[in-house]
Amino acid sequence: MASAVSSPTADDVAVVLVDHGSKRAEANEMLEEFATLNLSSRQRVEIAHMELAEPSIGTAVSRCASEGFRKIVIAPYFLSRGRHITSDIPALVAEAQKAHPEVECVIAEPIGIDPLMAQVIENRVAGALQSA
């Protein structure tokens, strides 16, 4: 008889939200604000910056691993599948995973083309026209 395999619940999975990173603290703080506003239903959300700022992807994965999470979704806060998504982030995640072989990291797709993004752009255009 085959046993049922259960899928991890939201409480079993940590999310690491990754952006590019900036030398400007205000730019990095936006990712923190976004994580708080939009991912509050998750038990554990870490932010990470690909470069130029801390915490790094490795640091964020280490924090999640030290709290006992064994499945971590790396969620890129990027629009398209450029070099950072196809090469840089996977390399950094592989490095972090080497340090924590007990952890499984999976990389989500970037934001990409989504009708919700079209609405966000439309809202920004309308806002610009109102303030012009």
N, C-alpha and C positions, 0 to 999 in steps of 0.2 A: 504494500500500500504506500503510495506517494504521500509525503508530508507537505503541508501547505507552507509556502514561503511567504512571509509577511513583508510588505513594503515598509520602509522606514517612514515614521510619522514626522510631522514638522518638528516635534520635540527631539527627535533623534538626529536631525540633520542641522549642521551649522552652515551658515551662508557667509562667504567672504565677498563683499562688494568691492570691486577693484576699479579705480580710475587711473588716469595717466600719472597724476601727481604734479605738483607745482612748487616752485620756490616761494610762492605767495601763500601765506597761511590762510587768507580769506578764501582762496580757491579750494584748498584742501578741506576747509570747514564745511563747504557746501555738500560734500559727500557724506559727512557725518550727519548733517541735517536731513539729507535725503534718506539715509538709512533709518533714522529715527521716525520720520514721517511715514515712510512707505513699507517698511518691513517689520513693523512693531508686532505683528502676529507670530513671528518666529521667536523661538526661545533664545537663539544665539545668532547675532549678526555682528560680524567684525567688518571694519573697513580696512582697505589696504590701498597703497599707491604703488603703481608699477615702478616708478622711479622718482627721484628728486625729493621725496619726503617719506617720513615714517608715519605709520607702520608699513613695513614692506609685506609682500605676500607671504614670505617665510615667517615673519613675526606673527602675522594673523593666523596662519595655519598652526603654528606652535601653540598659540593661546588656546585655540579650539581643541587641539589634541590634548593639552594639559588638563582641560576640563572634561575629558572623556569622550569627546565626539569622535566617531570613527568614520563618518561620512561627511564630507565637506563639499558644498557646491561653490565653485568660484564663479561669481556673477559679474561679468564685465559691464561697466558703465561706459560703454563705447557704442557708437552708432553702426559702424561697419566692420567688415572682416579684413581690415588692413593688416600690416605687418605685426603690430602689437598683438592682435588677436591670433594670427596664424603662427607666429614664431615666438615673440618675446614672452607673453604670458604663459604659454605652454612650457617653455623652458624654465621659467621661474617656479611654476607649480611642480614640475618634475623634480627640481632641486629641493623644494620644501617637502615633497613626498619622500625623497630619499632619507631625509632627516627623521621622518615619521612613517616608517613602513607599515605601521598598524592602521594608518589612516588611508581611506580611499578618497581621492579628490577627483571631482568631475567638473569640467568647465562648461558652463551654460553658453548659449549663443549670445552674441551682442544684441543690443536693442533692435537694430535693423529697421526694416520697413514694416511699419505697423500703423493701422488707421488711427490709433490713439496719438501717435507722433504727429500725424498730419493735423490733427485737431490742436495739438500743442502749438505747432507752427502757426496755424491760423489764428490762435489766440494771441500769439506774440505780434503778428502782423497787425491785428486789430488794435492792440495796445499801442503799438508804435504810431499808428495813424491817429489815434485819439490824443496822443501827447505831442504830435507834430504841430 
